Amino acid sequence: MIDRPRLAPTLALLAAIPLLASGCGGEREESASSGGAGPCAENSQAKQRYDKSWQSAQRQLGLSGLKPPDLRLCDVDTSKFKKSAEDGRYRVAFAAQGPTNSWALENEEAFKYHAKQRNTEVLYASANGDATKQVDNIQQLASQDPDAMVVVPMGPGIKGQVAAAARQDIPVVLCAGRLEGDSGAISTVARSYELQATLWAEWLVKQLDGEGRVAMLSGIAGVPTAEYQKAAAEKVFAQHPGIEIVSKEYTDWSPTKAKTVASTLVSKNLDGIWSDSGISDLGVVEAYQSADEPIPPMTGDSSNAFLKAVDGKDVEFALSAFPPEQSTQCLDVALDALAGKKVPNVVNVESAAFTHEQIDEYIRKDCSDDLWIPTSLPPALLKKLKLC
Amino acid sequence: MSSAVATGREGGRAARLAGGLAPVAGVLAVLAIAAVTTPDLYERNNLTLILFLAGLIGITAVGQTIVLLTGGIDLSIGAVIGLTTVIVATQTDGRGSALPGAITLALLAGLAIGLANAGLVLLRDVPPFVATFATFVLVQGAITAWTRGAPSGDIPDALAPIGADRLAGIPVPLWLFAGLAGIAAVVLSRTTVGRRLYATGANRRAASLSGIRTGRVIAGAYVVSALLAVFAGLVDAAYIGHVDAQLSRSLNLDSVAAAVIGGVALTGGRGHIGQTAAGVALLAVLLVWMLQLGAGVGGQLTVEGAAILLAAWLQHRVPSGRTNR
């Protein structure tokens, strides 16, 4: 008799692996928007501040006329959270992504460093890039009765747990991501996805004088970071009938996959590539160089690896940072709430946006490919993390 | 009665022939359809990509085939590939002089993973797909813990020839696959080791009773698979020239898919390297064609999954106990 393993469970497991892998963390994993625990009356100052952050971003790339999305913007009254710190130190819970990639590593190290500067105790939990694990993390952190909580959201699935923490009168700040609808969080502090995607798309349109064949490269299918940015860029391109979207692909934020995908794009006579990642751009550069073809203008976030790869080469690009250090602003907002100060319900993190013409200002040849630039981390910490 | 037996034999032979020709027919069908729907597939860069992918997937598929023939499966291949690129990047940081040391370390890591897989399967009787999947997760976790998610370092240029270069216009990885496939084909079909491998996969108890040390055969298969995954990791690192933290995500299933699509049995003891090569060709063409069609991740996974299921279904129509050798 033939000794055969059972086929059905094997096939079931094979089918499950891609699903499991896709749940294991991308470049960044986050989701969408803000609620507000306290009274939050719309006011023009909040809107002006938000609009100003959009204006300064577009000026950096020489653009104008970009309109921010229609958001409910206000300052949240946090007087009910006001408290003095026991032993002079606040205890702030940090539900982090976990160091699944260099962005997340810098994100949490910046938070911890800033907490030390602000004499704050950090209660830390790592989600390993997984929303399900983060649900448990938030529950456990909330049970430790922290003064405030900062959450880097891994997906919409954590909304219930965030709301539960908020119901315990813990001021929750969503950081570097967002949750749609009212999650009970007092504030969402993040670089706007819409701003990033719109900047890249509008720069490309300007570079092509409104006409040309464009490919779109996004990260991981279904991950909010990738999907929100893709949708915002599509909206921009739809307003320019001269722009033809030739191809829309996903790169898994892997340079290898990006090179494979881009190898099939070389023959499509592209005039530009809209990409949401400097890491994916590495693969695009490799593919065009292997084919000995000129690299079309491209976009992405600001990875040192990409700048090193294109340094000295004739490549046009526009990058806009999604700074890992935005976690320090998240902590500041949480501490403001504990001080009873009014906090904005949405903070658009300001960051650098630049083109190939400014590469010398931004490239860090002395630092690792993994560094996200420009960095505000102190040199000693960069050295400790082996980033510089 | 005798005519019924004869008819049965002919039916079995016909089914085996159909199973063997299916992937080749699949390649031809895809190429024919693509000629009409997406003629760009025949553009030089796309053909080069198909050949490269065939080479990279093929190297891992040779190892996977050997494991499948013993009745096992190796789901840790993607993690070993990822680990290899991280070892090369962190240990060399772009210095060619440090490459031999890094490769040695990667091979030792591959050896350890292969032995761990074999140990779990043989000593603890853990089902192979559970054992190797656990190893996959463990290695992924170890990479993250070791590098804290940020593997630093560069890939030395000295490695480039095995991944990024071409020989006679054909990507070097395809030549490497061809060489490995040739060696594997000879070992499997013309040596005692090969015969023992088939016997172990077809019926381990009978093989054991006939004096074959089936434990050694199975352990050897897992070790060879892991070492070929290390080799594939080197090829891939050379191809992209950068350390890739997301690598194992996209490569973890291709080797199984190629072997199974080619007709190698998931149940062990049936199949040969020629079938794997045909499966590799079909998978590489399919993957690039899907990209040309702009099918997206969903479309690509669906087609790949459907091809595996179809192949498995076709296999089960072949009468059991017969070999495809």
Chai-1 contact restraints between the chains, C-beta under 6 A:
chainA,res_idxA,chainB,res_idxB,connection_type,confidence,min_distance_angstrom,max_distance_angstrom,comment,restraint_id
A,I2,B,N203,contact,1.0,0.0,6.0,A-B,restraint_1
A,D3,B,N203,contact,1.0,0.0,6.0,A-B,restraint_2
A,D3,B,R204,contact,1.0,0.0,6.0,A-B,restraint_3
A,R4,B,T267,contact,1.0,0.0,6.0,A-B,restraint_4
A,L7,B,L266,contact,1.0,0.0,6.0,A-B,restraint_5
A,T10,B,F129,contact,1.0,0.0,6.0,A-B,restraint_6
A,T10,B,L266,contact,1.0,0.0,6.0,A-B,restraint_7
A,L13,B,F129,contact,1.0,0.0,6.0,A-B,restraint_8
A,I17,B,N252,contact,1.0,0.0,6.0,A-B,restraint_9
A,I17,B,L253,contact,1.0,0.0,6.0,A-B,restraint_10
A,P18,B,L301,contact,1.0,0.0,6.0,A-B,restraint_11
A,A21,B,R249,contact,1.0,0.0,6.0,A-B,restraint_12
A,P99,B,R148,contact,1.0,0.0,6.0,A-B,restraint_13
A,P99,B,G149,contact,1.0,0.0,6.0,A-B,restraint_14
A,T100,B,G149,contact,1.0,0.0,6.0,A-B,restraint_15
A,N101,B,G149,contact,1.0,0.0,6.0,A-B,restraint_16
A,N101,B,A245,contact,1.0,0.0,6.0,A-B,restraint_17
A,S102,B,A150,contact,1.0,0.0,6.0,A-B,restraint_18
A,A104,B,G149,contact,1.0,0.0,6.0,A-B,restraint_19
A,L105,B,R148,contact,1.0,0.0,6.0,A-B,restraint_20
A,L105,B,G149,contact,1.0,0.0,6.0,A-B,restraint_21
A,L105,B,A150,contact,1.0,0.0,6.0,A-B,restraint_22
A,A221,B,V297,contact,1.0,0.0,6.0,A-B,restraint_23
A,S247,B,G294,contact,1.0,0.0,6.0,A-B,restraint_24
A,Y250,B,V297,contact,1.0,0.0,6.0,A-B,restraint_25
A,D252,B,Q246,contact,1.0,0.0,6.0,A-B,restraint_26
A,D252,B,R249,contact,1.0,0.0,6.0,A-B,restraint_27
A,D252,B,S250,contact,1.0,0.0,6.0,A-B,restraint_28
A,W253,B,Q246,contact,1.0,0.0,6.0,A-B,restraint_29
A,S254,B,D244,contact,1.0,0.0,6.0,A-B,restraint_30
A,S254,B,Q246,contact,1.0,0.0,6.0,A-B,restraint_31
A,P255,B,I240,contact,1.0,0.0,6.0,A-B,restraint_32
A,P255,B,H242,contact,1.0,0.0,6.0,A-B,restraint_33
A,P255,B,D244,contact,1.0,0.0,6.0,A-B,restraint_34
A,T256,B,I240,contact,1.0,0.0,6.0,A-B,restraint_35
A,T256,B,D244,contact,1.0,0.0,6.0,A-B,restraint_36
A,T256,B,L247,contact,1.0,0.0,6.0,A-B,restraint_37
A,K257,B,S250,contact,1.0,0.0,6.0,A-B,restraint_38
A,K259,B,I240,contact,1.0,0.0,6.0,A-B,restraint_39
A,S263,B,N45,contact,1.0,0.0,6.0,A-B,restraint_40
A,S263,B,L49,contact,1.0,0.0,6.0,A-B,restraint_41
A,T264,B,N46,contact,1.0,0.0,6.0,A-B,restraint_42
A,T264,B,L291,contact,1.0,0.0,6.0,A-B,restraint_43
A,T264,B,Q292,contact,1.0,0.0,6.0,A-B,restraint_44
A,V266,B,N45,contact,1.0,0.0,6.0,A-B,restraint_45
A,S267,B,D40,contact,1.0,0.0,6.0,A-B,restraint_46
A,S267,B,E43,contact,1.0,0.0,6.0,A-B,restraint_47
A,S267,B,N45,contact,1.0,0.0,6.0,A-B,restraint_48
A,L282,B,H242,contact,1.0,0.0,6.0,A-B,restraint_49
A,A291,B,N45,contact,1.0,0.0,6.0,A-B,restraint_50
A,S368,B,S152,contact,1.0,0.0,6.0,A-B,restraint_51
A,D370,B,A150,contact,1.0,0.0,6.0,A-B,restraint_52
A,D370,B,S152,contact,1.0,0.0,6.0,A-B,restraint_53
A,K386,B,S152,contact,1.0,0.0,6.0,A-B,restraint_54
